[in-house]
Amino acid sequence: MTDSAQNLVELTAVDFAYADHGKPILSGLTMQFPRGKVIAVMGGSGCGKTTVLRLIGGQVRPQAGTVSFAGTDIHTLDTRGLYAVRRQMGMLFQFGALFTDLSVFDNVAFPLREHTDLPDSMIRDLVLMKLNAVGLRGARDLMPAQISGGMARRVALARAIALDPALLMYDEPFAGLDPISLGLTARLIRSLNDALGATTIIVSHDVHETFQIADYVYFIADGRIVAQGEPEALRASTDPFVHQFVHAEADGPVPFHYAGPSLAEDFAGGVR
């Protein structure tokens, strides 16, 4: 897609399987995430999308291949080096994952207090700036239980950008949102990426909103890249998998029914 000098993150020929799973999750996966771009990783449930984020964050290590961040192989770092790299990454977890016993303000302040020696006055100003960027400066004193799901997602987004990271990762950022919150969150992801000059990776099932803001899309199936390209090209693709996924069709390479005996065989078998 681009040459290596332009890429903040690269996965090269990555194989990965969980020790207790047996079956390979990712096989020979090669992906590039250029600086300043919004890149989407899409595919069916269980295809390995979130595992890609875990590999980049160093939570798991590949059995083969390399995962690099700014030219450094993530899986070769010791604990100290890994923590240093993670300070350049912001993560929006599915459903936000706010600290329930901390206020909105303290949730956003947490990474600043954890990773910097800034005075309280500067932390206060930075937190208010981040909350203002997501439209929630007025909610700073509320607790997570006092705000809506869409607002919680925006607070989590403010926390993810607290350290002005070079890389922003989003795991299903649109799940469970109403149409207004969904559209607002999508626009925020795009505008914050552009304002920060960051690289953004979105793992999502939501085709419409993701295609609206992504510069490039990877489709994963059975642990491999089955299609990639710009959103408009993929929307017009005749590839069976892409067409089924983009147009939410029941019939296609991804089966609706879990594999098993035929219906006639099951009914003929009697009561179990």
URDASUL-V191301 format. One record per run of one state. SS is the DSSP state (alpha for helix, beta for strand, coil for the rest). FROM is the first residue (numbers start at 0). LEN is the number of residues. Records with the same first field share a line. If there is no record, write none. Layout:
BEGIN
SS: FROM-LEN + FROM-LEN
END
This chain:
BEGIN
coil: 0-3 + 16-9 + 34-3 + 43-5 + 56-7 + 69-2 + 76-2 + 86-2 + 92-10 + 115-4 + 133-3 + 139-3 + 146-2 + 160-6 + 171-7 + 196-2 + 203-3 + 213-2 + 221-2 + 229-1 + 235-4 + 246-16 + 268-4
alpha: 3-3 + 48-8 + 73-3 + 78-8 + 103-12 + 119-14 + 136-3 + 143-3 + 148-12 + 178-18 + 206-7 + 230-5 + 239-7 + 262-6
beta: 6-10 + 25-9 + 37-6 + 63-6 + 71-2 + 88-4 + 102-1 + 142-1 + 166-5 + 198-5 + 215-6 + 223-6
END
